[in-house]
Amino acid sequence: MRKVIVIGAGASGMAAAIAAAGRGASVTVLEGNEKPGKKLLLTGSGRCNLSNLKQGDDCYRGADPLFAKRVLERFTPQDAIRFFRSIGLLTCDRDGYVYPVTGQASSVLDVLLLELSRRKVKMKYREKVRSVSKEGAEFLVKTDGWTYRADAVVLAAGSMAVPSTGSDGSGYDIARMCGHRIVPPMPALVPLTVREQAFSRQLSGLRMRAAISLHCTDRGAQAAVIRRESGELQWTDYGISGIAVFQLSRYAVQCLEQGGRVSAKIDLLPDHSEEELLEHLRLRSLAGTAAQMLVGILPAKAVHPLLQAAGISPQTAAASLAKADLDSLAARIKRLALSITGSRSFDQAQSCQGGVDCSFVDPETMESRLVPGLYFSGEILDVDGACGGYNLQWAWASGHAAGSAAGAGGQERTD
């Protein structure tokens, strides 16, 4: 019987182990933590947004976005839904976002563990893999206490995001041992820091709907809008967060890493034009104070900071404001400019950009082009998805491909 070792009991590792066992292989999963699926339990704020029906070319990023596309064409969100239904989990569609009907990430982990048990997959915890090597056609997988032998290895050891879950980047070291190049890992889906922290601190904790455009000025001083997003913006002591910011963050981090300057232009009233806002301000300026003029337009916590940013005292009589004052205030509300200085650390990053260079991995099987019998899946690869279930869809798709090929040993077999 073909022996397969899966390194990592995260989402993609468990998917790979189930697929390999389904091809008739004897499968052992080696996990450095004392429990499986630690990061999985955190996803979707504990509700586990496990896939997304809205797929597009811009949903997956990396040096070669077509790599992810080829993998995902072979295991679609519909395939993921069918897979989970087959192992006992019912899902629901929330405007394209796929969740377990229970609303609990623990349900996803539980059905995966039940299926692993049914497939007789051996789960070994507190087994930190230190090295992987080949002795002839056989792999030697060494931990602190044992050397495991296998015909194939699936490396699903995760990235550097959320290191508290065990994602310490050690999988990159194993990939390097096997001759693979690592695209430098950087945070993705992460809060951003700004130069104007005195301003952001005043709004800290406030959530607002906003439209954000990200501007990058490269070393040649050529400014360009590199991305636009709309959605929730959350203010923090150090800068900005929220889903809209997460979607933009990998591009900001990348531009800064390359020596560019990054700024964000924020529209705090995206459903109304600047002309509509100015007309409303003119009507509201007939009585009361400048602060009272903004009641019903902005959250109370944002009123004073935005007036002060426009050079207007909140206690000023609204009727005394000049046209230039109203123009300045409207510009702050519709085109608030912030200078992005960096991002928070991997501790606060939901995912990681960079990883194993996909040019040396076969997208049909996830097998290494350098080391036959070595397969990759999940976050360890240079593929990162947008916020909204895309990273888990990548985990299921890549894990299924890697496990199926590792378990079958290159021969077509049916489950």
URHUTA-V907016 format. One record per residue. N is the residue number from 1. SS is DSSP state (~ for helix, > for strand, _ for the rest). PSI is psi in whole degrees, -180 to 180 (NA if undefined). D_LAST is the distance of its C-alpha to the last C-alpha in Angstrom with 1 decimal. Layout:
n->(N N)
ss->(SS SS)
psi->(PSI PSI)
d_last->(D_LAST D_LAST)
//
This chain:
n->(1 2 3 4 5 6 7 8 9 10 11 12 13 14 15 16 17 18 19 20 21 22 23 24 25 26 27 28 29 30 31 32 33 34 35 36 37 38 39 40 41 42 43 44 45 46 47 48 49 50 51 52 53 54 55 56 57 58 59 60 61 62 63 64 65 66 67 68 69 70 71 72 73 74 75 76 77 78 79 80 81 82 83 84 85 86 87 88 89 90 91 92 93 94 95 96 97 98 99 100 101 102 103 104 105 106 107 108 109 110 111 112 113 114 115 116 117 118 119 120 121 122 123 124 125 126 127 128 129 130 131 132 133 134 135 136 137 138 139 140 141 142 143 144 145 146 147 148 149 150 151 152 153 154 155 156 157 158 159 160 161 162 163 164 165 166 167 168 169 170 171 172 173 174 175 176 177 178 179 180 181 182 183 184 185 186 187 188 189 190 191 192 193 194 195 196 197 198 199 200 201 202 203 204 205 206 207 208 209 210 211 212 213 214 215 216 217 218 219 220 221 222 223 224 225 226 227 228 229 230 231 232 233 234 235 236 237 238 239 240 241 242 243 244 245 246 247 248 249 250 251 252 253 254 255 256 257 258 259 260 261 262 263 264 265 266 267 268 269 270 271 272 273 274 275 276 277 278 279 280 281 282 283 284 285 286 287 288 289 290 291 292 293 294 295 296 297 298 299 300 301 302 303 304 305 306 307 308 309 310 311 312 313 314 315 316 317 318 319 320 321 322 323 324 325 326 327 328 329 330 331 332 333 334 335 336 337 338 339 340 341 342 343 344 345 346 347 348 349 350 351 352 353 354 355 356 357 358 359 360 361 362 363 364 365 366 367 368 369 370 371 372 373 374 375 376 377 378 379 380 381 382 383 384 385 386 387 388 389 390 391 392 393 394 395 396 397 398 399 400 401 402 403 404 405 406 407 408 409 410 411 412 413 414 415)
ss->(_ _ > > > > > _ _ _ ~ ~ ~ ~ ~ ~ ~ ~ ~ ~ ~ ~ _ _ _ > > > > > > _ _ _ _ _ _ _ _ ~ ~ ~ ~ ~ ~ ~ _ _ > > > > _ _ _ _ ~ ~ ~ > > _ _ _ ~ ~ ~ ~ ~ ~ ~ ~ ~ ~ _ _ ~ ~ ~ ~ ~ ~ ~ ~ ~ ~ _ _ _ _ > > > > _ _ > > > > _ _ _ _ ~ ~ ~ ~ ~ ~ ~ ~ ~ ~ ~ ~ ~ ~ _ _ _ > > > > _ _ _ > > > > > > > _ _ > > > > > > _ _ _ > > > > _ > > > > _ _ _ _ _ _ _ ~ ~ ~ _ _ _ _ ~ ~ ~ ~ ~ ~ ~ ~ _ _ _ _ > > > > > > > _ _ _ > > > _ _ ~ ~ ~ ~ ~ ~ _ _ _ _ > > > > > > > > > > > _ _ _ _ _ > > > > > > > > > > > > > _ _ _ > > > _ ~ ~ ~ ~ ~ ~ ~ ~ ~ ~ ~ ~ ~ ~ ~ _ _ _ > > > > > > > _ _ _ _ _ _ ~ ~ ~ ~ ~ ~ ~ ~ ~ ~ ~ _ _ _ _ > ~ ~ ~ ~ _ > _ _ > _ ~ ~ ~ ~ ~ ~ ~ ~ ~ ~ _ _ _ _ _ _ _ > ~ ~ ~ _ _ ~ ~ ~ ~ ~ ~ ~ ~ ~ ~ ~ ~ _ > > > > > > > > _ _ ~ ~ ~ _ _ > > > > > > _ ~ ~ ~ > _ _ _ _ _ > > _ _ _ _ _ > > > _ ~ ~ ~ > _ _ > > _ _ _ _ ~ ~ ~ ~ ~ ~ ~ ~ ~ ~ ~ ~ ~ ~ ~ ~ ~ ~ ~ _ _ _ _ _ _ _)
psi->(136 134 129 132 129 124 107 126 42 -165 -51 -34 -42 -40 -41 -42 -42 -43 -42 -43 -34 -18 8 7 157 118 135 131 128 120 129 -27 172 -11 157 162 32 -47 -35 -39 -19 -17 146 35 39 1 -15 80 94 -9 -180 129 -18 100 141 165 -24 7 -19 134 162 177 -31 85 -25 -24 -51 -40 -43 -37 -43 -22 -24 -13 92 172 -36 -37 -40 -42 -43 -40 -48 -36 -38 -23 10 -3 125 144 167 154 119 85 43 -24 126 126 158 144 -23 -20 18 128 -30 -29 -38 -47 -41 -45 -34 -44 -38 -41 -38 -42 -43 -36 1 37 131 126 118 116 163 36 87 120 130 -31 156 128 171 140 94 -125 -1 142 142 118 112 131 -175 -26 -4 160 117 144 141 159 -24 152 133 117 105 48 7 -171 -145 1 139 65 -20 -18 5 -2 86 4 5 -24 -31 -39 -40 -42 -40 -41 -32 11 8 143 142 120 126 123 139 155 149 160 64 147 153 147 150 159 -31 54 -27 -36 -50 -31 -33 -27 3 131 -14 136 133 149 134 161 130 131 135 128 135 129 114 -178 -23 9 25 108 142 146 119 -15 146 142 152 148 -156 132 130 129 143 172 -32 -12 -124 149 -165 166 -44 -39 -42 -42 -29 -19 -41 -33 -38 -46 -44 -44 -44 -39 -31 6 10 174 140 136 157 133 121 127 110 -1 64 -17 2 141 165 -35 -43 -41 -46 -43 -41 -42 -39 -41 -39 -16 4 -19 160 -169 171 -39 -41 -28 -28 -2 130 -5 -45 154 146 -38 -22 -13 -57 -47 -39 -36 -45 -37 -28 3 27 131 134 -27 -5 140 126 -35 -20 -4 135 167 -39 -35 -44 -39 -43 -42 -44 -38 -38 -37 -39 -23 53 125 131 143 120 124 -17 -160 168 173 179 -24 -33 6 129 -23 -180 135 154 -178 -159 128 118 -13 -16 24 135 116 -18 -36 -12 19 143 137 -10 -36 98 136 -8 128 156 149 152 -153 -15 -21 161 65 126 139 163 168 135 32 -2 -35 -35 -36 -39 -39 -47 -45 -48 -37 -42 -44 -46 -46 -40 -46 -41 -40 -35 -19 33 -4 138 125 156 151 NA)
d_last->(15.4 15.0 16.8 16.3 19.0 18.8 22.4 22.9 21.7 22.4 20.3 18.7 18.4 16.6 14.1 13.6 13.3 10.6 8.5 9.7 9.0 5.3 5.8 8.1 11.1 14.1 15.0 18.5 19.7 23.4 25.4 29.2 29.9 30.3 27.7 24.6 24.5 28.3 28.4 25.7 28.1 30.9 29.3 30.9 33.8 31.5 29.9 27.0 26.9 23.2 23.2 25.6 25.3 28.3 27.1 29.6 30.4 32.6 30.1 28.9 31.4 31.9 33.6 31.0 29.8 28.0 25.6 24.3 24.3 22.1 19.4 19.8 19.7 16.0 15.3 18.1 19.6 18.2 14.6 15.8 17.3 14.3 12.3 15.3 15.8 12.4 13.5 17.1 19.1 21.2 22.8 26.1 27.5 30.9 32.1 28.9 28.4 25.3 25.9 24.5 26.6 28.0 29.5 28.6 26.6 26.3 24.0 21.5 21.8 21.7 18.3 16.8 18.5 17.4 13.7 14.5 16.4 13.8 11.4 14.7 15.3 19.0 21.1 24.4 27.1 30.4 29.0 30.4 29.3 32.4 31.2 28.5 29.5 28.5 29.9 29.1 25.3 24.8 25.0 27.4 26.9 30.2 31.0 34.4 33.7 31.1 29.6 25.8 24.4 21.1 19.5 18.5 19.8 18.9 22.2 21.9 25.4 26.7 30.0 33.6 33.5 34.4 35.1 35.8 32.0 31.8 31.3 34.0 33.0 32.5 29.2 31.4 33.4 30.3 29.4 33.1 33.0 30.4 32.6 31.3 33.8 33.8 35.0 37.5 35.9 37.9 37.6 36.0 36.0 39.1 42.6 45.4 48.9 52.0 55.6 57.0 56.0 59.3 58.3 54.7 55.8 58.0 55.0 52.6 50.2 50.7 47.8 48.6 47.0 47.7 47.0 47.0 47.4 46.9 49.4 49.3 52.3 51.5 53.8 55.5 56.5 54.5 53.3 50.3 48.2 44.8 42.9 43.7 42.0 43.0 42.1 43.1 45.5 46.4 49.5 49.7 52.5 51.3 50.1 47.4 43.9 41.7 38.8 40.9 42.1 38.6 37.5 40.5 40.5 38.4 40.8 43.8 42.7 41.9 45.3 47.2 45.5 46.7 50.3 50.5 52.1 50.1 51.5 50.2 52.0 51.3 52.0 52.6 53.2 50.6 51.1 54.8 56.6 59.2 61.9 60.8 61.0 64.4 65.8 64.5 66.1 69.4 69.5 68.6 71.2 74.1 74.4 73.3 72.0 69.5 67.0 67.5 66.9 63.3 62.6 59.9 58.7 57.3 56.1 59.2 58.0 57.8 61.3 63.6 61.5 61.2 64.8 65.8 63.6 65.5 68.8 69.7 71.0 69.2 72.7 74.1 75.4 72.9 75.7 77.1 73.9 74.5 72.2 71.2 70.1 67.9 66.5 65.7 64.1 61.9 60.8 59.7 57.7 56.1 56.0 55.9 55.6 54.0 53.7 50.4 51.0 47.5 44.6 43.9 42.0 38.4 39.0 39.2 36.7 33.5 31.9 32.8 33.5 33.3 31.0 29.3 30.5 27.6 29.4 28.1 24.4 22.1 20.9 17.9 16.4 18.9 20.0 23.7 25.8 28.2 26.1 23.1 20.3 21.6 19.7 21.0 20.0 22.1 25.9 26.7 26.5 29.4 27.9 29.3 28.8 31.5 32.2 30.2 26.5 26.0 25.6 22.8 21.0 21.4 20.0 16.7 16.4 17.5 15.6 12.2 13.4 14.8 12.2 9.4 12.3 13.7 10.7 10.2 14.0 14.5 12.6 10.1 6.8 3.8 0.0)
//
